[in-house]
Amino acid sequence: MGQQPSPEADPTATVDFQEVQQRPEFTELKRRHRSFVFPMAAAFLIWYFLYVLLADYAHGFMSIKVLGNINVGLVLGLLQFVSTFAITMWYVSYANKKLDPIASGIRQDLESADRPQAGETH
């Protein structure tokens, strides 16, 4: 049979996750994350379903020629990809500036609280 890891080997063994979730920093991290993700997800889903509905019910509009054989439907379809990459880049930038500093602070607090202080033994 496999040997169970000791609590000392598992850095999460001594972390009270419910207590961490109650901290103001964690609450702020969740608030900032949700304030970006939920509106952005809603906006993207609306944009996506608008495209699907136009493709299904607005054949005349989607067939309008823009340039040569390129029509509105093709342009809007390609813009789906563009918007996906743009949202991803925007989120990465947002996370780097607004989320990662808070998350790093929480992690450092947890890691320093888990380490024995000078002269302490486990």
JOHU-V548590 format. One record per pair of residues at least 6 apart in sequence whose C-alpha atoms are under 7 Angstrom apart, sorted by the first residue. I is the first residue (numbers start at 1). GAP is how many residues later the second one is. D is the distance in Angstrom with one decimal. If there is no record, write none. Layout:
I/GAP/D
I/GAP/D
This chain:
7/6/5.5
20/6/6.9
21/6/6.8
25/77/6.7
29/70/6.2
29/73/6.4
33/66/7.0
54/8/6.9
55/7/6.4
55/18/6.9
62/9/6.6
62/10/4.9
62/11/4.4
63/8/5.5
63/9/6.2
63/10/6.4
64/7/5.3
64/8/5.7
65/6/4.2
65/7/6.5
66/6/6.3
